[in-house]
Amino acid sequence: TRHPYYASTAPELSDDRRYDFFSRVVPPDSFQAQAMVDIIRALDWTYVSTVASEGSYGEKGVEAFQQISKEAGGICIAQSLKITHNPKLEDYDEAIQQLLETPHSRGVIIFASEEDVRGLLNATKRANQVGHFLWIGSDSWGAKSSPIHQLEDVAVGAVTILPKRSSIKGFDEYFTSLTLENNRRNVWFAEFWEENFDCRLLSSSKREDTSRKCTGQERIGIDSKYEQEGKVQFVIDAVYAMAHALHNMQRDLCPEHSGICPVMEAAEGKTLLKYIRNASFNGSAGTSVMFNKNGDAPGRYDLFQFQMTNSSVPEYRPIGQWVETLQLRLEELQWPEGEQAVPISMCSLPCKTGERKKRVKGMPCCWHCELCDGYQYQYDETSCRLCSYDMRPNPNRTECQPIPIVKLEWHSPWAVIPVFLAMLGIIATIFVMATFIHYNDTPIVRASGRELSYVLLTGIFLCYIITFLMIAKPDVGVCSFRRIFLGLGMCISYAALLTKTNRIYRIFEQGKQTVTAPRFISPTSQIAITSSLICLQLLGVLVWFAVDPPNTIIDYDEQKTMNPNLARGVLKCDITDLQMICSLGYSILLMVTCTIYAIKTRDVPEDFNEAKPIGFTMYTTCIVWLAFIPIFFGTAQSAEKLYIQTTTLTISMNLSASVALGMLYMPKVYVIIFHPELNVQKRKRSFKAMVTAATMSSRISVKPSERPNGEAKTELCENPPTAPTDPMSESHNMAINVFCNYYVVSVVVEVAAQTVSNEFFIFLVTVYCTCNSMVSVTSHDTY
């Protein structure tokens, strides 16, 4: 067959390898399928089902739709059902139940006959699912009323497609005038007459379902319902296409003849096909008629939607057209149950901002939404990415933003308490230092060891000052001063205390063995020893500066919490916990050593030294720092690490300085200010009294020629002889006791005030030890 068809729309007929001589004036269903895909995409549907009538029209139409939707992407087929020939009610009900198994797929594409469309609508009503499905009907549904008769409520919202066509003027008058008498040439007209008027013709009638006889006087449109068939236009256009092809062929092959010439009679079918495919003219509806290389007419469709009108009578209303591209008036669409927005037909709802799609295997339109958690942001719709170390996701998780930078602020509670304590300490230190300077030449100040006292007060002052450096905003200068003064204040304090306790310990230890004064006990020597100990700390700081120059860093790990909204970058000096402990370690070593000496000199008489106050100071300080260490390292993983460690360190240093200031200096200041009568110098003993004391000491000693002096005195001190029993011996011992107590105690102030030589001080220590070795005196500790 070489003539153009007027109603065949099956897409496989476009295959020119199988149907190379086939042409048609109606568009193939592939164009209709493309129009459906465009409609679905315009409605933003991604998950639909298909229903097809068994046969070439339905199955090939759905197949074309699936192929085009797959190529277009973004549309998934939830279910693809087929209605068999001669279906029962149960078949329609089963089809509806299957469609309900995927409730999110509300859009249903129908390539089915009128009977199947009506059967599906009836089954939907029986399932009480009116308004659930959103139908997209092919041209077999079109704008016909028969498929939806008395099912209008189920069909409301259905979008249907119909090839563009128009009523042909004059055809209605011609067709309604046809009778059995004037249309005998059409052999099928008699069968149409019986079907249209539901009657039987007497001659050769095939109808057996009616007994009514046709009279022949029936009139089309009067005795029966009449509506112009929609394909009349295409029938006319198909005839005209053939006529134009033959006319052009005759004109080219037979220019000298008015009819068919021998050349035209001998022409092959391919020649005629070429003229058919090249035919182009305005059709009966005023639209152009032409063919593509496959013999298909261009796709032109009108789009309708079955809507409720103002009079509550539903009808088909045009909503757009498809002519190679879609032109859809979305604002004119109406949906079941009065929905204003376009209903959703999606397997999965769109993910919220900051969520990624985790697709279901085998179903690209179905996914689970997963939040980009932690420090991730939404890179695209299917993936999350981790922000860089100094960034965090914004509240919507669509991009990364810088992590806020924080530091310890002056108004923070973590800083207020240390600053308050430091200010009180600084005021107290300045007051003590001013008092000592004002009363610099008084006995109590001189007895305290003025040089080391000022060194110790300087160290205490620096311990308070470090609080302000630890809280100040970090920069290179602040970080440099932190390294210098972090351990320097403690080092100066404990170096001075260590020198004091060591001097006392050496004096009394050597006094048990010899009258020779220990070396390096003069004020100058004490300052030199203290300075040497301090220089070791400064040397370590210089090495630290050389190996690792001071700098500031922003630590993003310290306060990188599970919740990125709480994450903060901490601006701080480039000082690790290990470096900080190493800087303080030398001072702690001095503190421990000083504590050991304080323990060793705890039994030395008060009048000779400050051993007991120093001991109490060191015991308390050790307790403070023993509490500091677990707090400092125990909070290393805390989000508040910066605040806790800084506060703990500064308070520990403030307490250490306060303990030393309170126990070593406040009693002296109290006496100086409130009891000045005790701050006077005793009268100096005469040289003659001192010589007498020395003579008495030599008389009560063991013979010096028998053993060294030190051993003799040590033995006398450690092994006192049995007290004499005669009255003369008792009175002699009492006299010695009075002498020792009177002269030794009288000279203590002189020694403490550094008005006698170190050698004479050792001599007095020896005399005191010897006296107490010969006579048991209960109250000797008070001396």
C-alpha positions, 0 to 999 in steps of 0.5 A: 500500500502506497497511499497515506493513512488517515488514522494509523498512529502506531509508532512502529509504522515509522520504521522505514526499514519494515514499512518503507512505503507507509505514509500518514497524515496523522502524527504517530503516537511517538509524538503523542508520547513526547507531548505526554512527557513534556506535560509530566515535566511541566507538572513537575511529576517524576513518578508515574504509572502506565496502563495500556490496552492489549494490542499494538496501539496501547502497548506500542504507545506505552513503550514509546512513552517509556523510551522517551521518558528514559531518554529525557531522564527524571521520570520513573515508571512505578508500574506498567499495567496491561488490560487484556482483551475482553476484561472482566470487572475483577481485572479492572479492580485488580489493576486499580489495587496494583496502582494503589500499591504505589500511592505516591504515583498519582499520575497515570498515563493511559493508552487504552480504548474507550471501554478500558478507560471507562472500566478503570474509572468505574473500578476507581469509584468502586475502590472509593479512590475518587480524586486520588489518581491524576489521569493523562489520557491519549487521543483514544480518550481525547475529548469524548464524552462516552468514556466518562458518562456518569463518571464525571466526578472520577474524571475531573482533573484528567488531562487528555490529548487530541490531534489538532483537528477542526470540523469540516464545513459542508460535511455535516450537511452532506452526511446527514443527507445520505440515505439508503437510496442515494448511497448505494455505492458504499457497501458498508453503508447498510451496516452503518444504517443498522448500527446507527438506528438500531434496526434490521434491514430485511435483505441480508441483515447480520443483526440478531440482537434487535427485532426492530425493522428499518423503514429506510425513512430514518434520517441521520441527526434526526432519528439518531444522535450525530457528531462529526467524526474527528478524523474526517479532516485527516481522511480529506487530507489523505485524499488530497495528499494522494491527489497532489502527489499524482498531479506533481508526478503527471506534470513532471513525467508527462509534460506533453500530455493532459492525462497519464502517459506511458512513462507514468504508467511504467513508473515504480512505486518508489517514484510515486512514494517520492512525490507523496513524501514531497507533497506540501499543501494547506489541508482542509482545516487550514493547516499545512500537510507535509511528511518527514523522511519516515512518512509521518505528519508533523505532531500537532495536538490540542490539550484538554482538561476535564473540569468543573465549570461555574455551573457545576457541569463538568466539561473538556476545556482547552488548556494548551497545545503541543506543536513540536514544543509544549504550550501549557497554561498552568494557571487554567488547570483545576484539580480534584477536591479543589486543590489549588497547587499542582498535585504531587506525583513523586516517589520521594518528596524533595529533600530539604536544604542541607539534605542529600538524596540517597537513591534507592537501587534501581529506582533513580526517582526514589530516594531517602533524604539524609542530613549532611551532619557534623561539619558537612555541607550539601555539595550537590543533591546527592552528596555532602562534603566536609568543610575545611578545618577552619570552616563550618556549615552555615545554618542551611548547610548549603556552604561553609562559613568561617568558624568564629574566633574567640579568646579569653575576655576580660569581662569573662567570669573565668578572668574576673576572679584571677584579675581580682586576686592579682590586683589585691596581691599587687597592692599588698606586695607594693605595700609590703615593699614600701614598708620595708623600704621605709623601715629599711634600717630597722632590726626586723628588716635587717634581720629578714635579710634585706637583699633576699627579701627584696628579691623575693618580693620582686618574684611575688610581684611578677607572679601576680603580673603574669595573670594580666599577660595570660588574659591579654589578647595574644600577639607576638609581644604578649606571647614573648612576655608570657614565655619570659614571665611564666616561670620567672616570678616563681623562679625568683621567689623559690630561688630566694627561699631556697638560698635562705633555707640552704644557708640556715641548714649549712650553718647549723649543720656545720655548727655541730662539727666545727666553729669554722663558718660555712662558705658563701653565707654573706649577703653578696654570696646569697645574691650571687647564688640566687642570681645563678639559679634565676639565670638558669631559668632565663637561659632555658627561655632563651633556648626556647626563643631560639628553637621555637620563636613566639607566635600566635595560632588559632586552635580549631580543635580545642572547641570543635564540638559535635554541634558545629554551631558551637564550634569556635577557633581559639586565638592563643599563643603557640605554647603547648601544654608540655612547653608550659609545664617545662617552663614551670618545671624548673620553678617546681624543682626549686620549690620541692628542693626548698621544701626539703630544706624547710623540713630539715631545718624545722627543729632549728630554734626560731630565734635564729631563722625563719625556718618554720614560716618558710616550712609552712609556706612551702607545705601550703604551696605544694598542696596548691600545685598538687591540686593544680596538676590534675585540674590542668591535665584533666581538662585537656579534652574539655571544650572549656580547656582554654578558660579552665587551664588559664584560670587554674594556672593564674589562681595557683600562681596568685595563691602561691604568691599570697601564701609566701607574702602572708606567712613571711612578711605580714607578721613583720609588717604587723610588728613594724607598724603596730608594735614599733617598740619591738622593732628596736636594737638591743644593747650590744654585748661587750667584748669582755662578755664574749670572751668570758663566754668563750672561756666558759665554753672551753672549760666545759669541753673535753680536752681538745688535744684528744680529738678534733674540736668538731667531734668534741662539741658534737659529742657534748651536744649529742651525749650529755653527761649525767648531771652532778649530784653535789650542791656545788655541781648543781649550782655550777650547772645552773650558773652555766645554764644562766650564762648560756641562755643570757648571752646566747639569746642576747646575741641572737638579735645582733647576729640576725641584724648582721652586726657580728661576724659569721665566725662569731655566729658559729661560735655562739651556735657551738656554745649554745649546743654545748650548754644544752648538752651539759644541762637538761633544760626543759624550755631550751626550744624557746631559745 
